[in-house]
Amino acid sequence: MSLRTRLFTTYILVVVLCLAIVAVVTTALLQGQRDKLTMQRLDDMARPIQVQVLSLFRGQVSAGELLDNLKEQAQQNNVYIILGDGKGDAVRQVAPGRTPRLIELPPAALPHDLTGSIQGTLVSSAGKTYIFAAYPLVRPSSTQEAALFETIVLATPRAGAWNILASLFRPVFLAGLIALFVSLIIAIIFARSIYRPVNRVTAAAERIARGQYDQEIPETGPREVKGLARSFNQMARQVKHSQQQLRHFVADVSHQLKTPLTSIQGFSQALLDGTASDKGTKLKAATIINEEANLMRRQVDELLELARMQAGHLKLSRETVNVGELLEHCREILTVQAEEKKIEIKIDVAPALAVIGDADRLEQVFSNILDNVLKNSPAQSLVEIAAHNLKDETVEVRIIDSGPGIPPEQLAYVFERFYQAGGVRSGAGLGLAIAREIITAHGGTIEAQSEPGAGAEFIIRLPAGQSLQE
């Protein structure tokens, strides 16, 4: 069953259910109101009939004349007229209809010992309910038969709920048809606002399954539908980004491994075909093969590590890290590389400066950045490292070199994989890309600032830790 059919069926069921509830509630309300009106009608009729019975007590009419009058009243008003004694039993009963059937009453069923008029219901021996109005007859009688009469009761059968429902069937049925017609029109209007966006999501999902990842649906409709569209668009963007990363990963692997594989293949072939015949040539070929193989291993390891980071699988420890000690350790690691170019590394760190993070991963970040800075700084130059606290409980570390700088149009790409600014900076690789992923995982930021010919500056901001004792 389609969503549209389900919606229409739901609307129809709701309308039918509401009409049924309205019919039942209306029947209950009408039952009570109808009982009240019937009691009032019987009460109005009982007063003149009481006067007629009292005329018998006064000797103004005979018992036969009274009985004829009561029969006429019963026929005209379609009521039962019952004369009861002081024990609640019926002495005389007049029934309406051409073939009257008296009400079979259980003993003491009628009201008695009355001081005023009352109304209510009574149940016959057959279980049928009657509405009645009763009046007391307080005048003494001169006849033995009339002396038995103490109460006059007018009764009529109570209309059942099914009778009331039957009387309501036609108007309720007509109202139901009108309500159903209107509700279907409304259902068509509102259902379109639901199933159309769902259909768009379905169609877009099918296109994504066919490899068309550039999908976005309009965020319109009810709040829930907008939320669905927003979530779908976010998912589609993530899928597209993941696919792009996968393509870039494959392209990067094939591109970066092509050169070392070519070298390995060439020199191994030289060993096999005897081109490298002397010992020195063989040693050189073997050395190059070993170096290129190590390069390939490092690149593959870095690519896999970066892929894990971008997939959110990077696990970090959370501890207080002494920033001064960490930067000093990184400088010691790169001392030999700096001395080869006679580059001075100057560190200026605020006292007791600390951040929250993974010390090993942060060491990897600063080592990668310093390595990049040293490669792009001229000989006998200065590399400055400064670290201090910001007002928003953030530690800022700045690493500044004296290299050729980065062109403005290339600043946005320095943290991309295998970035290399053509003709300006060297160092194609994954170091800065990995550094960005690690800093982001720490809840920090990393950026590069530069002007051509004026060097480059790398700015890292990390959440501050509790200040350390000096």
Secondary structure by P-SEA (a helix, b strand, c coil): ccaaaaaaaaaaaaaaaaaaaaaaaaaaaaaaaaaaaaaaaaaaaaaaaaaaaaaaaaccccaaaaaaaaaaaaaaacbbbbbbcccccccbbbbbcccccccccccccccccccbbbbbccccccbbbbbbbbbbbcccccccccccccbbbbbbbcccaaaaaaaaaaaaaaaaaaaaaaaaaaaaaaaaacaaaaaaaaaaaaaaaacccbbbbbbcccaaaaaaaaaaaaaaaaaaaaaaaaaaaaaaaaaaaaaaaaaaaaaaaaaaacccccaaaaaaaaaaaaaaaaaaaaaaaaaaaaaaaaaccbbbbbccccaaaaaaaaaaaaaaaaaaabbbbbbbbcccccccccaaaaaaaaaaaaaaaaaaccccbbbbbbbbbccccbbbbbbbbcccccccccccccccccccccccccccccaaaaaaaaaaaaccccccccccccbbbbbbbccccccccc
